[in-house]
Amino acid sequence: MKLPATITRNWLVALSDTDLVDAEARLHQAFGVLERRNKKAFGAHYSLFRGPADLLAAWDRWSRVSQITRERGLRPRRATPTS
């Protein structure tokens, strides 16, 4: 499944539960990469909502999908952390 450039409610509603969980996982991973990069760069001065546009866009895309996932009562899929 290809993720659209703009996440719309109509696109989200049309997704199957499996596709929705997959999209949520992929967007969460992309957001996480940017967030970790920015946390490392800014340290104690890191603030999500003062971050660069690409970080905020990634958060916005993920949060829209995450909201619908929760509304459907689905569990997000997360990779097992490696230490």
GIGIVEN-V985517 format. One line per field, one symbol per residue. burial: 1 if it has 9 or more other ideal C-beta (glycine too) atoms within 8 Angstrom, else 0. Layout:
# GIGIVEN-V985517
burial = ???
This chain:
# GIGIVEN-V985517
burial = 00000010001100100011111111111110011001100100010100100011011111011101100001010000000
